[in-house]
Structures are given as C-alpha cells and as structure tokens.
Amino acid sequence: PAMKLFHEAAEELGCHPYRVPTGNVTENYTNPDGEQLNACQYCAFCGNYGCEYGAKSDPIVTVIPTAQKTGKFELRTHSLVTRILTDGKKVTGVRYRDVRTGEEFDQPADVVALTSYIFNNVRLLLLSNIGEPYNPATGKGIIGRNYTDHHTILGATGYFDDKKFNSFIGTGAWGSAYNDFNADNFDHSGLDFIHGGQIEMHLMGNEPIANNPVPPGTPSWGKEFKEKSLHYYHRTLSVVSQRAFLPYKENYLSLDPMYKDENGDPLLRVTFDYDEMDFKRQEFLSKKCVELLETMGATTVVAHPMAEHFGGRFTFQHDAGGAIMGSNPAESAVNNYLQMWDYENLFVCGASAFPHFGPTNPTPTMAALTYRAAEGMIQYLKEGGLLVEPK
C-alpha cells in the first residue's frame, strides 16, 4: 500500500516512478553452482545484518562455498594483511598477521587482488609505498584523491493520521524511485548547481528501538512519547533523495599523522566536508520529497535538515575513490581492468576505482568492474604485461 501511494502521488506530480530492481529469493532455490538459497522472510533486518534464513546471495552463501568445492581455494580467517610486498615493478605477495597469535607470514603470489573495501585498499597502498600519495595543496599524487560518498541521504518524513502501513515488513532493497531530477533529466536554469539525485522510498522495515518516529514537539520521554511512538510506528513514511556527490580537491584519504593501530601502523584519515553546491542540491531535492509526501496525504511533513558540516557518519557506507580508474598513470591509479599502472600484477577491486559518484547505488557497477578485473587477471596470467582495450 505504501508503494502504491508513492507511485500514485509521483504520477500526479508528472513524474515517472518505478520499482527498484531487487533480487529477492521468493522460494527455495538451488543456483547453477549447486548452492542452496532459501526463501526471503521479509523480516526487516536485511539492510544491516546477515541473513539467518540463508536467503541473501552474499559470498558466504554462494561464492566461497563454490570456490571451496574446487579444492583450489583456501580461506584463512583471523588474518590481517599489513603490507603488499614488492620487487621492482611487480608485487611478490603480501605480509599478514594472525590476529590470534601475532605471528607474521609472507605469502608469495603471482597476482594480488585487493578486495578489502576502499578504506583498507587505499591504506594498504599507502602503507606499502605503492603509488604517489595525493597532496591537496599541490594537486599532485594519485592515491587517496577523489574520495566521495553518498553522505547524508536526506529528504523528509511524513506522519499519516488516517493511513496505516505495515512498517515492520521489509527487505534491504524493497522500494520505489524516480529519476526525473537526476543528472540532466531536468532544467537546471537558475538552480546554481549541477547534477541531481533520485527520489526514493524504501521499505526496509522499521527496526524496533532503532526507529522511533514521533512528530516535532513530542516530549522525548514519558506518557505522551510512548503513546505517539505506538501511534506513529505504522503511520510514518520517509522519502529521501540519494544525490550525486562530486569529487573535490579538498576531500581525500591519507594516513593519519597521529593515530595508529595496535601494531603501530597509521590509521586511515578521511578528510571530507560539504561544498556549497551540495547544500543547494539538497535544498532543491528536499523540497521535492516534501511535495511528494504532501501529495501522498501526510498530515505532517518534516524536512530533514542538513548539518552545516559533515559530522562523521558515513551513510550506508557507499564510499568510493582513492585508487581511481583512468586512461593513463598520470591521472589514475588503475586501468579499466583495475590493474595498477605501476605494478602490473596488482589489481585493486571495488568502488575505490570510482573517480566520480552518481546518485544510484554503486554495487552493480562495482560488480561489473570486478568481473572485468577477474577476466583481466586470467589474461595477465596467460600473457603478462599491462592490459589494454581489445581493438
């Protein structure tokens, strides 16, 4: 019912809503590799947790068991890679520590793939002195630049006195959206910002305690707070805009000069704040969210405020950049096979390769690039050298 309302209101405003593509498993299923996936229970804990039903198609359920069956794959848990080992223009393997015993090992390798999320990908490159660190003062250097994220996914919350929804049921991607205000799909005349964002509503389930929406002016404790918490738990919907965040020279990743981990290695430092254009883009899209909720019939609509500065919370962990992809080593860390320009047998996989960040989720693009990187690794092992586009 909530999504039906979203679609009707969006169409009334002249927009073009669609269901967000999602791969929910609706019945027990055995995939082509022989791995069993179970039916989704719409339990509302999908977005932030592992799946107790075995219905999420994550590597724990699919890729890793399939690889283990080949007899050619070894998974070493409790292992922390601390350095990439190099010799000339090639990497020779990695050094890792058993976090239970503290013992260190050097693991030789013909090819090394960094797949440990953008923060650790970049940190390992910097700790291993691979590539030139980015210097925002001079604009020189590659490793750490172009850091972006879908920071502060904001919009508005609507409180409905005459409508009730089953807000507990949900999945990690169940929702609807429209892109009428994305990129150049609309007229930017007089707006003083470029790009845009998608308007979306997801029904991921209002987890108890973590979600406790009440209208403004409600006391934060006591009888009235309890009454309104119960009343609005199933009468509240949020519509948000996931916006493009452009890379700026002031936003980057680097090794922290002060803080270190338990082994004495510098932690990764994130330097990030909002640009003037981010506020203008947010103001425009937030008004669109308010307008939609009003059209949906919300009794009270509250816009989400954007803080004056970034407060340190990474929204949904949609981070990108730091080891970006490009057409030459002067401007990028990896080629379009995610192969390091400087070390031909090192591949850096993940959204760390993104030089820019649009409004949509990064996973499908990231997955496609990683498939391409895997093909590149196979080609490299057969032929060697830097990989180039086939003619």
Secondary structure, DSSP 4 states (H G I P E B T S, - for coil): -HHHHHHHHHHHTT---EEPP-----S-EE-TTS-EEPPP--BS-TTTS--TTS-S--TTTTHHHHHHHTT-----TTEEEEEEEEETTEEEEEEEEETTT--EEEEE-S-EEE-SHHHHHHHHHHHTT-SPBPBTTTTB--BT-S-EE----EEEEEE-SS-----S-B-SS-EEEE-TTSTTSS--TTT-----EEEEEE-----TTT-----TT--SSSHHHHHHHHHHTTSEEEEEEEE-----TT-EEEEEEEEE-TTSPEEEEEE----HHHHHHHHHHHHHHHHHHHHHT-SEEEEPPPPSS--S--GGG-EE-SS-B-SSTTT-SB-TTSBBSS-TTEEE-SGGG-SS--SS-SHHHHHHHHHHHHHHHHHHHHH-S------
